[in-house]
Amino acid sequence: MKPLRIAGIGCGERCWIYMRLISEHPEQFQIVAAADPVAEYRDRLEKISNNENFQSFADAESFLDAGKIADIVIIGTQDRY
């Protein structure tokens, strides 16, 4: 079975925790994209993704406009946003 493709929107600490755990299971999951206005947050997800085709977006709208990139999206924004 192919790994599930995972992306994150809002890639601060909440998303980072989940993505670190996901990255420990490359046979089941592949981190494919991140959307966040903070470039450093996107960059650190790209590093743990081990995915040369990783896609980085400065905002959620750009990510959503790109079409279906992932099977699962982790929405890590703060609860009131």
Protein Blocks (a to p, Z undefined) as FASTA:
>chain_A
ZZdddddehjafklmmmmmmmmmmmmlpccfbdcdfblklmmmmmmmnopakbccdfbfk
lmmmnopfbfbdcdfbdfkZZ
